[in-house]
Amino acid sequence: MSDNNPYSPPKSDVTPPPIPSDGMELLAEPRSLSAGAGISWLAESWPLVKSNLGVWVLITLALFAIQVILGLIPVAGDIASSLIGPILSGGILMGARAVYFGEPLRFDYLFEGFKQKLVPLLGLGGLTLGIMFLFGIIIGGAFVGMNMSSMETGVVSPEGMMSSLNIGLIAVGIILLLLVMMLFWFATQLVALNDVPVFQSLTLSFKACLRNPLPLLLYGLAVFVLMLLGALPLLLGLLVVVPWLFASMYVSYKQIFLQ
């Protein structure tokens, strides 16, 4: 005998549809890649830029305009620039991810970080601001030491300016700058693209840099050359180079952190 009751109300599946996913999961630990990976990041990311070049240029122009406007505001503008920097970068990286998975790039990806990840990315910006402030104090101390040495002798000499104490302070400053760069290199990607907590993102970023010194070195040299070439034609080349670098930041993150 059938269990179907013709008088019972129709049943339907009310389970919500799954949230769309790009299918990439975050690894527990970052990968260690070969030296040539640094160049592959640029090679693999160029098609992401070429396919949406017009929108990338508009995003870059808007980003430059925001930075210029904030730069005109003494002190407060610099603080605001540091705070919102990760938010804007996070949105652009979301756009790069969308292009990688076949979606069109939209101009409003520039502001996507404000919509989706405002609090954690703002926290990352606050940490960046605080650490760079401490870094400035150390470097400033080195220059104050140089000036005081010159005032005591009454002569500005290379020997006085480059005393052992001052050289030590400069060396400490350079080392700290490298450590800060390692802490934050992948932090924005981790927070914006995979919801990693801010302090955990710093730890993972540091580990990734420690495990990939050669790829990052080659990548850094290639980026330096691209920035020089981009700056030659009245800085117009940067309208292409800058989005290329954002796209390469996503590709490098994907290769090191995602499966």
RODO-2510 file (C-alpha; in nm, 4 decimals, decimal comma):
residues 259
     n   res          X          Y          Z
     1     m     0,0000     0,0000     0,0000
     2     s     0,1394     0,3394    -0,0920
     3     d     0,2440     0,5767     0,1885
     4     n     0,1654     0,8812    -0,0256
     5     n    -0,1276     1,0806     0,1075
     6     p    -0,2908     1,2733    -0,1794
     7     y    -0,4364     1,5182     0,0737
     8     s    -0,1052     1,6056     0,2450
     9     p     0,0556     1,9421     0,1597
    10     p     0,3351     1,9279    -0,0957
    11     k     0,6853     1,9009     0,0446
    12     s     0,9803     2,0937    -0,0901
    13     d     1,3473     2,1147    -0,0071
    14     v     1,4003     2,4374     0,1880
    15     t     1,7715     2,3832     0,2431
    16     p     1,9538     2,7003     0,1332
    17     p     2,1774     2,6598    -0,1713
    18     p     2,5499     2,6280    -0,1017
    19     i     2,7553     2,9440    -0,1002
    20     p     2,9552     2,9674    -0,4236
    21     s     3,3204     2,8792    -0,3722
    22     d     3,6285     2,9037    -0,5907
    23     g     3,7261     2,5555    -0,4747
    24     m     4,0559     2,6688    -0,3250
    25     e     4,1295     2,5759     0,0356
    26     l     4,3868     2,7362     0,2618
    27     l     4,6805     2,5137     0,3490
    28     a     4,7703     2,4707     0,7157
    29     e     5,1275     2,5748     0,6338
    30     p     5,2632     2,7750     0,3373
    31     r     5,4453     2,5893     0,0599
    32     s     5,8121     2,6252    -0,0239
    33     l     5,8578     2,6905    -0,3966
    34     s     6,1536     2,6822    -0,6330
    35     a     6,3371     3,0023    -0,7234
    36     g     6,1759     3,0173    -1,0682
    37     a     5,8320     3,0540    -0,9123
    38     g     5,9042     3,4229    -0,8590
    39     i     5,9097     3,4793    -1,2348
    40     s     5,6088     3,2536    -1,2921
    41     w     5,4006     3,4796    -1,0686
    42     l     5,4426     3,7606    -1,3199
    43     a     5,4016     3,5367    -1,6233
    44     e     5,0817     3,3761    -1,4926
    45     s     4,9294     3,7042    -1,3776
    46     w     4,9755     3,9008    -1,7014
    47     p     4,6746     3,7394    -1,8772
    48     l     4,4577     3,8483    -1,5819
    49     v     4,5503     4,2079    -1,6553
    50     k     4,5447     4,1900    -2,0348
    51     s     4,1914     4,0519    -2,0455
    52     n     4,0485     4,3443    -1,8446
    53     l     4,3068     4,6151    -1,9127
    54     g     4,0642     4,9077    -1,9434
    55     v     3,9022     4,8448    -1,6046
    56     w     4,2412     4,7838    -1,4437
    57     v     4,3611     5,1231    -1,5682
    58     l     4,0520     5,2962    -1,4283
    59     i     4,1022     5,1266    -1,0909
    60     t     4,4670     5,2302    -1,0864
    61     l     4,3833     5,5909    -1,1755
    62     a     4,1267     5,6033    -0,8942
    63     l     4,3779     5,4517    -0,6519
    64     f     4,6402     5,7108    -0,7487
    65     a     4,3838     5,9904    -0,7127
    66     i     4,2880     5,8766    -0,3615
    67     q     4,6536     5,8638    -0,2572
    68     v     4,7248     6,2093    -0,4022
    69     i     4,4243     6,3661    -0,2296
    70     l     4,5169     6,2121     0,1051
    71     g     4,8770     6,3227     0,0551
    72     l     4,7611     6,6847     0,0387
    73     i     4,6229     6,6637     0,3932
    74     p     4,9022     6,7113     0,6507
    75     v     4,9450     6,4287     0,9050
    76     a     4,5812     6,3131     0,8972
    77     g     4,6109     6,2253     0,5297
    78     d     4,9141     6,0046     0,5922
    79     i     4,7357     5,8303     0,8791
    80     a     4,4233     5,7738     0,6702
    81     s     4,6321     5,6431     0,3804
    82     s     4,7975     5,3847     0,6048
    83     l     4,4655     5,2775     0,7561
    84     i     4,2712     5,2344     0,4327
    85     g     4,5635     5,0996     0,2287
    86     p     4,4926     4,7333     0,3157
    87     i     4,1191     4,7882     0,2594
    88     l     4,1700     4,9170    -0,0938
    89     s     4,4347     4,6534    -0,1676
    90     g     4,2087     4,3802    -0,0328
    91     g     3,9304     4,4823    -0,2683
    92     i     4,1649     4,4871    -0,5676
    93     l     4,2915     4,1406    -0,4738
    94     m     3,9317     4,0170    -0,4622
    95     g     3,8967     4,1509    -0,8135
    96     a     4,2116     3,9667    -0,9251
    97     r     4,0712     3,6451    -0,7793
    98     a     3,7425     3,6963    -0,9634
    99     v     3,9255     3,7442    -1,2941
   100     y     4,1334     3,4319    -1,2302
   101     f     3,8132     3,2283    -1,2063
   102     g     3,6662     3,3731    -1,5242
   103     e     3,4534     3,6583    -1,3912
   104     p     3,4710     4,0087    -1,5417
   105     l     3,6547     4,2719    -1,3431
   106     r     3,4304     4,5459    -1,2046
   107     f     3,5466     4,8927    -1,1067
   108     d     3,3724     4,8680    -0,7699
   109     y     3,6113     4,5918    -0,6620
   110     l     3,8318     4,8824    -0,5547
   111     f     3,5875     4,9378    -0,2667
   112     e     3,4940     4,5738    -0,2039
   113     g     3,7129     4,5625     0,1071
   114     f     3,4893     4,8264     0,2687
   115     k     3,1838     4,6113     0,2003
   116     q     3,3120     4,2693     0,3058
   117     k     3,6217     4,2903     0,5295
   118     l     3,6264     4,6417     0,6717
   119     v     3,7048     4,5645     1,0365
   120     p     3,9889     4,3111     0,9940
   121     l     4,1519     4,5049     0,7091
   122     l     4,1240     4,8279     0,9065
   123     g     4,2891     4,6484     1,1985
   124     l     4,5682     4,5399     0,9655
   125     g     4,6101     4,9002     0,8578
   126     g     4,6279     5,0104     1,2202
   127     l     4,9010     4,7570     1,2911
   128     t     5,0924     4,8730     0,9849
   129     l     5,0679     5,2328     1,1007
   130     g     5,1857     5,1510     1,4527
   131     i     5,4818     4,9406     1,3419
   132     m     5,5947     5,1946     1,0835
   133     f     5,5725     5,4645     1,3509
   134     l     5,8129     5,2664     1,5692
   135     f     6,0356     5,2103     1,2682
   136     g     6,0403     5,5857     1,2071
   137     i     6,1482     5,6473     1,5654
   138     i     6,4459     5,4138     1,5233
   139     i     6,5559     5,5687     1,1948
   140     g     6,4937     5,9163     1,3335
   141     g     6,7142     5,8302     1,6301
   142     a     6,9962     5,7436     1,3936
   143     f     6,9786     6,0817     1,2204
   144     v     6,9521     6,2677     1,5514
   145     g     7,2635     6,0840     1,6632
   146     m     7,4430     6,1914     1,3462
   147     n     7,3447     6,5565     1,3966
   148     m     7,4466     6,5569     1,7614
   149     s     7,7827     6,4100     1,6695
   150     s     7,8323     6,6856     1,4128
   151     m     7,7277     6,9585     1,6592
   152     e     7,9741     6,8374     1,9229
   153     t     8,2665     6,8490     1,6837
   154     g     8,1474     7,1540     1,4933
   155     v     8,2372     6,9748     1,1733
   156     v     8,0110     6,7680     0,9541
   157     s     8,2357     6,4786     0,8588
   158     p     8,1595     6,1404     0,7082
   159     e     8,3470     5,9802     0,9980
   160     g     8,1285     6,1536     1,2560
   161     m     7,8059     6,0778     1,0755
   162     m     7,8988     5,7140     1,0259
   163     s     8,0073     5,6365     1,3811
   164     s     7,9704     5,2814     1,5063
   165     l     7,6565     5,3753     1,7020
   166     n     7,4887     5,5355     1,4017
   167     i     7,5833     5,2488     1,1727
   168     g     7,4366     5,0100     1,4278
   169     l     7,1100     5,2024     1,4405
   170     i     7,0836     5,2077     1,0610
   171     a     7,1580     4,8348     1,0432
   172     v     6,8893     4,7651     1,3031
   173     g     6,6467     4,9803     1,1074
   174     i     6,7123     4,7912     0,7825
   175     i     6,6711     4,4540     0,9545
   176     l     6,3485     4,5672     1,1176
   177     l     6,2182     4,6948     0,7836
   178     l     6,2808     4,3542     0,6256
   179     l     6,1069     4,1800     0,9153
   180     v     5,8085     4,4140     0,8869
   181     m     5,7859     4,3474     0,5133
   182     m     5,7868     3,9727     0,5803
   183     l     5,5099     4,0095     0,8372
   184     f     5,2811     4,2028     0,6036
   185     w     5,3728     4,0692     0,2569
   186     f     5,0902     3,8142     0,2424
   187     a     4,8815     3,9427     0,5344
   188     t     4,6327     4,1392     0,3244
   189     q     4,5709     3,8397     0,0962
   190     l     4,5181     3,6090     0,3939
   191     v     4,2697     3,8428     0,5615
   192     a     4,0825     3,9560     0,2502
   193     l     4,0662     3,6282     0,0590
   194     n     4,0491     3,3604     0,3274
   195     d     3,9233     3,5336     0,6438
   196     v     4,2393     3,4589     0,8418
   197     p     4,2510     3,6528     1,1726
   198     v     4,4851     3,9507     1,1621
   199     f     4,7574     3,8279     1,3981
   200     q     4,7523     3,4789     1,2483
   201     s     4,7917     3,6330     0,9042
   202     l     5,1134     3,8013     1,0181
   203     t     5,2521     3,4703     1,1421
   204     l     5,1641     3,2852     0,8218
   205     s     5,3028     3,5643     0,6064
   206     f     5,6319     3,5561     0,7965
   207     k     5,6564     3,1779     0,7554
   208     a     5,5846     3,2024     0,3828
   209     c     5,8624     3,4571     0,3340
   210     l     6,1084     3,2493     0,5360
   211     r     6,0326     2,9452     0,3195
   212     n     6,0532     3,1300    -0,0127
   213     p     6,3515     3,3684    -0,0026
   214     l     6,4765     3,2946    -0,3548
   215     p     6,1395     3,3254    -0,5336
   216     l     6,0732     3,6512    -0,3498
   217     l     6,4214     3,7818    -0,4320
   218     l     6,3824     3,7102    -0,8043
   219     y     6,0301     3,8493    -0,7983
   220     g     6,1513     4,1644    -0,6229
   221     l     6,4258     4,2204    -0,8804
   222     a     6,1800     4,1710    -1,1663
   223     v     5,9325     4,4114    -1,0050
   224     f     6,2085     4,6714    -0,9629
   225     v     6,2853     4,6520    -1,3352
   226     l     5,9163     4,6741    -1,4264
   227     m     5,8679     4,9790    -1,2028
   228     l     6,1646     5,1516    -1,3681
   229     l     6,0325     5,0762    -1,7148
   230     g     5,6824     5,1831    -1,6145
   231     a     5,8094     5,5149    -1,4807
   232     l     6,0005     5,6071    -1,7980
   233     p     5,7123     5,7197    -2,0261
   234     l     5,5923     6,0015    -1,7960
   235     l     5,4808     5,7411    -1,5373
   236     l     5,2101     5,6238    -1,7765
   237     g     5,3507     5,2725    -1,7795
   238     l     5,2626     5,2433    -1,4114
   239     l     4,8963     5,2314    -1,5122
   240     v     4,9748     4,8847    -1,6457
   241     v     5,2551     4,7819    -1,4109
   242     v     5,0635     4,8512    -1,0881
   243     p     4,7617     4,6292    -1,1711
   244     w     5,0064     4,3661    -1,2969
   245     l     5,1693     4,3684    -0,9548
   246     f     4,8336     4,3302    -0,7804
   247     a     4,7489     4,0352    -1,0033
   248     s     5,0896     3,8800    -0,9313
   249     m     5,0275     3,9236    -0,5592
   250     y     4,7193     3,7072    -0,5960
   251     v     4,8976     3,4443    -0,8076
   252     s     5,1905     3,4204    -0,5633
   253     y     4,9470     3,3858    -0,2743
   254     k     4,7561     3,1132    -0,4572
   255     q     5,0700     2,9131    -0,5309
   256     i     5,2040     2,9333    -0,1751
   257     f     4,8891     2,9112     0,0364
   258     l     4,6054     2,7472    -0,1572
   259     q     4,5239     2,3979    -0,2820
***
